[in-house]
Amino acid sequence: QKEVEQNSGPLSVPEGAIASLNCTYSDRGSQSFFWYRQYSGKSPELIMFIYSNGDKEDGRFTAQLNKASQYVSLLIRDSQPSDSATYLCAVNFDYQLIWGAGTKLIIKP
Amino acid sequence: DAGVIQSPRHEVTEMGQEVTLRCKPISGHDYLFWYRQTMMRGLELLIYFNNNVPIDDSGMPEDRFSAKMPNASFSTLKIQPSEPRDSAVYFCASSPTGGVAGELFFGEGSRLAVL
């Protein structure tokens, strides 16, 4: 069974700190990995994707992938209250996108 | 572009009634997905189309659910008869061929409550 696991949270982080969100997946054959952000009552929106081992940076966001450990993470630097949302991890298995349940992030001013 | 457009945004209906949800994908996008989201089960893929053809409907919960895509700019998801356990937010998403596989553009969703 292909699975994507996330801690549901909530994860509470002070404003200005680094928020670290984690995701593990079950299938070593996975090729691509996605982080979506979903504000309460809104639809998911893609914020980052990563294919290769290592880090990928985009502004305050960094995605990290470790295929050997089957682990992908999202770091948010200088966290802002506007980053408060649920973050969904999604993994592409053989053209199927498998979703985690999401981690609720709360940034405290 | 206007993005993925869904209607209605909210629907309240009684058990046994027919519900039709509508979606207009982003122009030029060849893939269209219908998802359902609940607190208990998260995001679930119901069905997806490529070039108006249903490719995988294994996520459709039962025969009460049906989906069509008569042309590249319109799709419907129908529930008949509806039941209280169908209450959820239904999202339509589209994706372009040649784009990043897994990069989905979601509509704002249709929030369904079946009483």
Boltz contact constraints between the chains, C-beta under 6 A:
constraints:
  - contact:
      token1: [A, 32]
      token2: [B, 102]
      max_distance: 6.0
  - contact:
      token1: [A, 34]
      token2: [B, 102]
      max_distance: 6.0
  - contact:
      token1: [A, 43]
      token2: [B, 91]
      max_distance: 6.0
  - contact:
      token1: [A, 43]
      token2: [B, 106]
      max_distance: 6.0
  - contact:
      token1: [A, 43]
      token2: [B, 108]
      max_distance: 6.0
  - contact:
      token1: [A, 43]
      token2: [B, 109]
      max_distance: 6.0
  - contact:
      token1: [A, 44]
      token2: [B, 106]
      max_distance: 6.0
  - contact:
      token1: [A, 46]
      token2: [B, 103]
      max_distance: 6.0
  - contact:
      token1: [A, 49]
      token2: [B, 100]
      max_distance: 6.0
  - contact:
      token1: [A, 92]
      token2: [B, 101]
      max_distance: 6.0
  - contact:
      token1: [A, 92]
      token2: [B, 102]
      max_distance: 6.0
  - contact:
      token1: [A, 97]
      token2: [B, 102]
      max_distance: 6.0
  - contact:
      token1: [A, 99]
      token2: [B, 43]
      max_distance: 6.0
  - contact:
      token1: [A, 101]
      token2: [B, 42]
      max_distance: 6.0
